[in-house]
Amino acid sequence: MLALVSWLKMKAYVLLNAELGQEASIIDALQGVKEITTIHSLYGIYDLIIEMEADSMDRVKEVVFNNVRRLDHVKSTITLLTYGDPVINE
């Protein structure tokens, strides 16, 4: 059964390319950023996926630009913004 859920916060995912072997240093640098809820390592084109929640689109932009993209060893990012109510598979 699928259920619709309303969220008050803006949710975004950031796909990140890191310099070779620098994933752990990037994860360490992002510890304590309150808007970041989870970070997963990936196989494939991207090295990390960062899940985040913020109160506004402006705050998402601030976190991505100031806390993620400016880190040493970050080569590139793509930010994916969610919209609407998520569908939960129950």
N, C-alpha and C positions, 0 to 999 in steps of 0.2 A: 504494500500500500504506500502511496506517495502522499506526503503532507507538505503544505506550503507553510513557511515560517517567515515572519517579518523580523528584520534586524534593524537596529537603530544606527549602526555604524557602517561606514563605507568599507568594503573589503576589496583588497587588491592582492595580486600575485606578481612577484618580480622574478623573472627569469634572468639569471646572471651568468656571464662568462668570466672566469677567473684566469689569471696567469697560471701556468702549469705548476701544480703542487701547492697552490696558495689558498685552497678552499678552507682549510682549518684556520688560517690566520684571519680570513674574512669573517668566518663564523664567530671566532673569538671577539673580533672588533664590534660585532653587532649584538653581543650579549648586553642586556640591560636597556636596549631600545624598547620602550614599553609598547609601542605600536606593533612590533614584530611578534607574532604569535608562534610561528614555527619556521624552521629552516630544514630543508631536506637536501641531501646530496643526490645528484642525478647521473645516470649514464646517458650518453647521447650528446647532442649539440650543445646543451647548456650544462653547467656544472652544479648550480644550486637553484632551488626555487624557494623564495621567501614568501610566506603568507603574512599579511598584515591587516590590521583594522585601525581605522582612524575616524575621528568625528566629522571630518569634512574632506572634500577633494583637495583643498589647499593644504591640509595637514599631510595627506598622502604625498603630494608633490614635495613638501618640505622634507619629509623623511627620506624619500627616494633620492632627492638631489643632495641633501646635506649629510645623511647618515650612510647611504649605500654607494652612490655613484662616485663620491669623492674619496672613497677608501683606496689606499694603495692596493695594487694587484687586481683591481676590478677593470676588466677590459671593456665590457659592454653590458647593458641591461635592456630588458623589454618589460614594461609594466602593463599588466592586464587588469582592468577594472571590472568588477562585477556590477550588475544592475538588476533591479527587480527583486522579487522574493525568490530565495533559493528553494529548490525542490529537494526534500529529504526522502530517501528511500528507506522506508521502515519495514 
